[in-house]
Amino acid sequence: MPNSRQLSGGIVIVFLLGIWAWVQFVYLRFIVSLQIEGIDSAIYSILSTVFAFSTLYPIIFWAIRDLVQQQKVFVAESTIPTQSMPPHLQPVGRAIGAYGNRIALLLIIFLVNLSLLGLVSAFSRFQIVQSGPSIGLNSAQPTQPNQQFPDQSVIELQALVDEARQHMEDAQRYAGDASNFLGLFEALGLTVTLGGALLAGIGVLRLVSAENELQKTRERFEDALNRKEEELEVLKSQLREQAQQQSLRIEQERRNVEAAVSNATLALALLPLGERQYKAQDYDGALDTYKRALALDDQNPVTHLRLGYVSTQAGKLEEARQYLTKALQIDPQLTPAIAALGYVYRRIGENMAQGIERDEMLLLAESKLIEALKMSPKLVDDDGESWWGSLGGLYRRRGQIEQAINAYEKAAKVTPHSSYPFSNLALLYMQAGNSQKMMQTYKRVERLAKGETQAEIDNYWAYSDMLASQLAQSKMNEIDDSLQSVLETAPASSPYVLTTLIDTLTRLTTALGGEEKASHIKPVIDKLQVEIARREAASTPLQPTT
């Protein structure tokens, strides 16, 4: 549909064409009057040619208008299908299709001009013929001399007759020329009229064809539009379904997140309880609490770390390794888990027979402990002891006395108020041949251990260090009380702690010169072994009798 701008332009064009037609009509009357009055044929030919080719005026007007406004008023896109044409003819077809209306209009105007010229020529010939024969008729008969007039009058009359005859011949010659010229225009007008009718018929057929093609195009467009609307409805339906599914999925994820947050909060609340149970030497209770926290939130690496550490103290080394490995899978940079895993590897290696596999396990333990201490040199375990002490114990078991002393001295700097590193340093000083420094260090151990037991009455490790220092100094009056405290505070679920103390007292016996010089240590070791046997018997389920 044309827009308002195109319609207004079309109205202006029609108005200007009306003015142009009126000017043409006035111009045509002027030519007719000139021809009737006998104007020269050359001038008449020029004026007629100007009139015939005045069709060029609209062409000039349209060209100027298109250049100024850059638009077409009567012409839309090409109505001729050019897809089936050869490529080199498609531009011509598009041009004919786009400017066909203008070309047809200009041809019609040109044919009308030629037809009007033919009518003017026929009318002019009729006027000349009517005037020409009258002159010839009046002068066709020669004038007989009147005997009554004098000779001079006869001569003048004869001259007038000759002049009239000459005019008649000229008029007949002009009439013949005009008749031939106008006959040519009549033939040309007839030809043009027939050609115009033929072109008009072709134009009508082309218009009908264009209308049919337009109708087909409209139908195809409507079909395509209907298909697109159907596809759009299907797409809308799919989008609604996807939106509903997405909404349900988001709602489910929200509920899952809320549940996870709630479970994670509850799991975090259980961790302090597990810590208190561990401090109270209730390893089994601590493990149960941490497992409950793990069931609520299995992605908390701290829970896996606590389970691994308590499992290590309870002697469940394989379970401890699994928990610590999982903790590092969740958080590879969790330094306490790296150190605890290195300690588990050390404990596993200590229980292995001498050989390559044991050495490899101890090397793996050393690498993990060093890795953790490089990341955090002041790192301590859940008992508050420096991990340098675990590395020093590894070196001591491999006979690397200097490296062990260096490691325990670093541990003493990290925890200067703990008796643990100094108790191990005392024996290492004796192995290095410095008995005096050993005794000085044991005195410090006794003082620190007493302070720890007063601050934490259930501190088993402080009681064991105090017992060892008293045995080293032969304080027989205090040994029994310290031994009783050791047996009372030793975790029931961890036989490892008593075994470690026996190992320490055995080394102390060797450092003091053997069982003969340190005979007071042997009864203590025997009591510890009895306690271990009792606990093992209590933990072994009774077999049914047959």
N, C-alpha and C positions, 0 to 999 in steps of 0.2 A: 504494500500500500504506500502511495506517495505521502510524504510528510507535508506539513503546512508550508514550509519554505518552497518545496517543489510546486505545490498547487498555486501559490501566489506568483511564482515565476511563470507558470503556464498561462495564467490569466493575463499577465503583462504581455507575453508573446502573442497571444490571440488578439489582444487589443492593437498591438503594433501591426500585425498582419492585416487587420481590418483597415487601419489607416492606409497601409501600403496598397490595398486593393482599391480604395477610393481614389488615391492618386493615380493608379493605373487607369481607372475608368475615365478620369478627367483627361489624362494624357491621350487616351484612345480617341476621345471626341475631338481633341485638337488635331490629331493626325487626319481624321476623316474630313474635317473642315478644310484642312490644307489641300488634301487631294481633290476635293470637289472644286476648289477654287483654281485648280490647275497648277499647283506648285511643281517645281522641277522634280523629275523622277529620281535624281541622285539624292536630293535632300530627303525625299520621301523614303528612299531605301535606307538611308542612315537612321532616320527616326524610327522606321519599322524594325530595324535590327536592334536598336537600343531597347525598344519595347519588348521584342521577343526574348532578348537575353537579360531582361530585368529580373529574371528568376535568380540571378546571382546575388541580388541584394540581400535576401534572407540568409544565403550562405555566409556572406560577409558578416552579417549581424550575429549569427549563431557562433561563428568562429571567434569573434571578439568577445562574445558573452562567455563562452567556454574558457577562454584564456583568463578572463577576469575572475569568474566565480568558480572555476574548476569543478563544474558539475554539469549534468545533463538533465533537461526538464522533461522532454517527452520520451527519453530513451532510458530503459533499464538495462539489466545485463543482457547479454546475447541470448536470443531465443532459439538459435539454430544449434542443434546438437553437433558438436565438432569432434566428439571422441572417436567417431568412426572414420573421420577424414584422414588423409595422409598428413604427416607432421608438418610438411612445408605448406599445406593449404589451410591448416587450422587457424593461423592468424587472420587470413583473408575471410574465412567463414565467421570468425568471431566479430570482425569489423562489419561485415554485411549484416550479421544478426543484430549488432548493437546500433547501427546507423540506418537500418532498413526503413524505419518510420520516416526519418528525414528525407531519405532518398526518394521514397514513394511520394511524399508530399511535394517535393521540388519537381518531380516529373509531372505530377498532376497540374501544378501551376504552369509549368512550361507548355504542356499540352493545351491548357486553357488559353494561354497567350497566342499560341499558333492558331487555335480555332478562332479566336477573336480577329486575328489578322486576316484569316480566310474570309470571315463574314464582312470585314471592312473592305476587302478587295472586291468581293462580289457586289456589295452595295455601290462602290465607286464605279465599277464597270457598268452597272445598270444606269447610273447617272450620266456617264459619258455617252453611252449608246443612245440614251434618250435625247441628249442635246446634239449629238453628231448628225444623225440622219435628218433632223429638221433643217439644219443648215444646208446640207447637200440637196434636200428636196426643193428648197427655195431657190437654189442657184444651179439646179441641174439643167434647166431649160435655158438656152441662150436667148438673150434679149434681142428682139427684133427692132431694128432702127425705126424710130417714129419719124415719119416724114414731116410731122409738124414741127419737130425741134430743129434747131440749127445744127450744123455739123459739129460744132464744138461740144455741144451737150452730148452728142452721141459718143464722141471720143471719151469724155469723162465717164459716161455710163459704162462704156466698154471696159475702162480701167477698173472701175469698181467691181464689175463682174469678174474680171480676171483675178482681182485680189481676193474676192469672196471664194472663187474656185480654189485658189491657193490655200486659203484658210481651211476649206473643207478637206482638201487632200491631207493637210497637216493633221487636222482633227481625226481623219480616218486612220492616218498612220499611228497617231498617239493612241487612238482607241484600240488598234490592233495590238500595239505593244502592251497596253494595259491589260487587254484581254488575255494575251499570252502569259503576262506576268501573274495576273490574278488567277488564271487557270492553273499555273504552276502551284500557286499558294493553295488553291482549292484542292488540288490533288495531294499536296503535302498535308493540308489540314485533314483531309479524309484519311490519309495514311496514319497520321498522328492520332486521329480520333480512334481509329480501329486499334492502333497500338496501345493507346491509353486504356481502351476497354479491355484488351488482352491483359495488360499489366494490372488493371484493376481486378480482373478475375483471378490472376495469379496472386495478387495481394490478399484477396478474400480467402483463397485456398490456403495461403500461407498463414493467415490469421487463424483460420479454423484449425489448421495443423498445430499452430502454436498453442491455441486454447486446449486442444486435445492433449498435447504434450504436457502443458501446464497442469491439466486435470490429473493425468497419470502421475506426474511428479508430486502433486498434492496428495494423491492417494498413497503413493509410496512413502511420502513424508509422514502422513498420518499413521500408516502401518508401523513405520519405524518408531514413531512417537509412542504408539500404543505398546510396542514391544519394550521400549525403554521404560515406560511407566510400569509395566508388569515386572521387569527386572528390578526397578527401583523399589517396588512393593516387596519383592522377594528379599532384596538387600535390607530393607527396613526391618522385615520380619527376622532375618538372620541377626541383624544388629541388636534387635530387642532381646532375642534369645541369648546372644553373647553377653549383653549387658546384664541380663538376669543371672546368667551363670557366673559372670565376673562378680556381681554383687554377692551372690551366695558364697563364692570362693573367698572374697574379701571378708565377709562376715565370719566364715569358718576360720580364716587365718587370724582374724581379730580375737576370736575365742581361744584359738590355740596360743596366741601370744599372751593373752591374759592368763590362761592356765599356766603357761611356761613361766611368766613373771611371778605368779603366785607360788608355783612350785620352787622357783629359784630363790624367792624370798624365804620360804620355809626351810629350804636346804641350807641357806646361809645362817639361819637361826639355830640350826642343829650343830654347826661347827664349833661354837664355843663350848657346848655341852660335851662334845667329844674331846676337846682339849682338857677340860676339867677331869674327865674320866681318865685320860692318859696320865695327867699329873698325879692322880690318886692311885697310880699303878694298876688301874682296872683296864688292861689292854683289851680284853674280850668285850667289855662294855663299850669302849671307845670304837672298836671295829664295828660293832652293831650300829652305833649311832652314825658313823660315817657312811655305812652301807645304806642306811635309810636316806641320808642326804643324797647319796649317789642315785638312788632310785627316783628321787624327785627331780634331780638335775644332773644328768650324766655328762654335761658339757662344761662343768666347772673344774678346771685343772687343779685347783687347790684341794678339792675333795679327793681327787686321785692321789695327790701328793701326801695328804694326811694318812690315807689308807696304806700307801706304800711305806711310809715311815713307821707307823705302828706295827704293820705286818713284819717289818724288819726286826723291830725290838722283840716281837713275839716269836721270832725264829721261823716265820713263814716266808722264806726268801723268794721262792718262785712266784708267789702271789704278789709280793712286794715289787718284783721286777715288772710284772704285768701292769700293775697300777701306775708305776712311775713312767713306764714307756708310753702308756696312754696319756698321761699328763703332758709329756713332751710332744706328743702328736697334736694335742690341742694348742699348746703354747711352747714352741721349740726354744724360746728364750727364758723359760722359767728356771732360773739359776738354782734354787733349792732342790728342784727335782733332778737336775743334772748331778749335783753333789750327792744327793741321796742314792741315785742309781749307781754312782761310782762306789759308794759304801757297800751297796748290796753286792756288786761284783767282787769287792774285796772279801766279804763274808763268804760268798760262794767259793771263791778261790782258796780260802783258808781251809775249807772242808774237803778240798780235793786232794788226791794223792800227788806226791811229787812227780813232776813231768812237764811236758810242753804245754798241755792244756791248762794246767794250773798257772804256769808262767804267763800264758796268753791272757787268762782271766785277770790276773793281777795287773798286767800291763793295761788292759782295758779299764780297770778300776782307777789306776793312776791317771790315765788320760782324762777321764771324766772329772776326777777331783781337781786336777790342775786347770781344766777348762772352766769349771765353776769358780775357782779361786782367782783366776785371771779376770773374770768378769766382775767378781765382788770379793776382794781380798778379806773383808771383815765379815764374811758370811758365817752365820751360826745356824745350828740345827734346832729342832723343836725343844731340845733340852737346854738350850742356851749355850752350848759348847761350840767352839770354833771348829770348822771343818778342816783346819790345818792339823788338828789332833788326829783325825781319821787318816790323813795322808802320812803323818808321822808314824802311826801304828803300822801302816803298810810297809814303810821303809824299815821299821824295826824288825818285822817278821822276815824280811828279805836280807837282814844282816847289814843294812846300810845305816850304820850308827850315826855318822856325821849328818847325813841327810835327815835322819829321824830327829836328832837333836835340833837341827835348824828348823824343822817343821813345828816341833813342839814349842820352841822359843817364840815363833810367830804366833802360835795359838795363845801363849801366855800373854803376849802383848795385846791380843784382841780381847781376851777375858782375864785380866790381871787379878780378879777376885775369885776365880774358880780354882779349886784344888786339882782338877783333872789334869791340866797340862803339866803342872809341877810334879805331881805324883809319878808320871811317866818319865819326866826329865831326871828325877832322882835315880831311878834304876839305870837310865842311859848313862848318867855321869859315872856310876859304879862300873858299868861295862866298859867305859872309856878309861877306867883306872883312877878315877878321882873320887875316892871314898869320902874324903872330907866334905867335898861339895855335895855329895849325896846326902850326908847327914844334915847339913845345913838346909838343903832343899826339903827334906822330910819334916824338919821342924816347921818350916813355912807351910807345908801341906797340912800338918795337924792344926795349925792356927786358922788357916782358911777354911778347912773342913768343919771345924767347930762353929765358925761364923755362919756357914751355909746351913748347918743342921738347926741352928737357932732361928734362922730366917725361914727355913722350910723344913718342918719337922719330919716330913716323909721323904726327904731327899736321900734315896738309897746310895747314889754314887758318892755323895759326901761322906756317908757313914763308912763305905768301903775304903775310901781314901784315908779316912781317919784311922781305921783299923790297921791298914798297912803301915802308916807312919808310926803308930804306937808299937807295932811289932818290930819295926826297924830300930826303934829306940829302946826296945825291951822294957816298956812300961807295963809290967805284968798286972798291976792293980787296976788298970783301965781297960785291958784287953777284953775281959769278959763282958763288960757293959757295952762296949762298941760292937762285939760279935753279936750280942743279943739284939741290938738295934739293926744290924745288917740283916739278920734272919727275919726280923719283924717287918722290915720295909722292902725286902726283895719281892718283886712282882711275882705272883704265883703262876702267871701264865707265860713267864719268860725264864726258862732254865738257863738261858745264855748268860744272864747277869752273874749268877753264882759260878758258872764255869769260867767266866772271865776273871773273877776275883781269885779263884784257885790258881789260874795261870799266873796272875800277878804275884801271889804269895810264893809260888814255886820259883819264880825268877828271883824274888827277894831272898829266898833261902840260898840260892846259888851265889848271889852277890855277897851274902854275909859269910860265906865260907863253907856251906854245905849243912847237912842235917846235924852234924855233931856240934858245930858252933851256933846253929840256930835251931836248937831242938824245941824251943818254945813255939815255933811256927807250925810244926807237924800236927799237934793236937787240933789246932784251928782248922787246918786243911781237912782233917778227918771229920770234924763236925759238919763242915760244909758239904762234904761228899755224902754223908748220911742224910742231910737235908735234901740234897738233890735226888737221892734214891727214894726218899719218902714222897716227894712231890711227883716223881714219875709213877710211883705205884698208885698214888691217889688219882692221877689223871688217866690211868689205864683202865678201861671198862672191864668188869668182872666177867670171866668166861663161864657159861652154864656148865654145871657138873652132869656127868652121865651116870 
